[in-house]
Amino acid sequence: MKKFYFSFLVLITLLSGCSALGPMQTQQGLLSTKQFKPIFIETVKDGSSEILFKEFTTMYQNDDLKAWGIFTITDQGVYFAQWDVRGFEYNIMFKLSKNEISKIEERIVKRDLWANSKLLTIFDKNGIETGFALNGDRAALSTLNKFIKN
């Protein structure tokens, strides 16, 4: 009987390892795979050839949370996209050419019940501001500042 239980536990352990969701079935999509770059660049279709920064995060407009998705900086601009787990594609929700960025600033959105959010806020030439809560905000800020200086 002990052999049966031991065999059963081994089988359950092996099968549980097979039950994890693959990257195409998560909100992050292909972010952590080598397929991310060619698929994302094909999605934006703006002449981009390099991904300079990418991170799964949240997007804010007027300090209100709008969506979860992938914040990406390419050599041509800034993008925020969501992975469609049914259609297996990225849907671009925010797109800003590097020439349309007027300024960048860091700010804190204060919350009553939740933790405060530190945002990297991007302003376009029309004064519209969009913020992103990034863990790698220093790297993104440095990359975006190069766009403004050029």
Sequence and secondary structure as in RCSB ss.txt:
>XXXX:A:sequence
MKKFYFSFLVLITLLSGCSALGPMQTQQGLLSTKQFKPIFIETVKDGSSEILFKEFTTMYQNDDLKAWGIFTITD
QGVYFAQWDVRGFEYNIMFKLSKNEISKIEERIVKRDLWANSKLLTIFDKNGIETGFALNGDRAALSTLNKFIKN
>XXXX:A:secstr
 HHHHHHHHHHHHHHHHTTS  GGGSTTTTTTSTTHHHHHHHHH SS   EEEEEEEEEEETTEEEEEEEEEEES
SEEEEEEEETTTTEEEEEEEEEGGGEEEEEEEEE  SSS  EEEEEEEETTS EEEE  TTHHHHHHHHHHHHH 
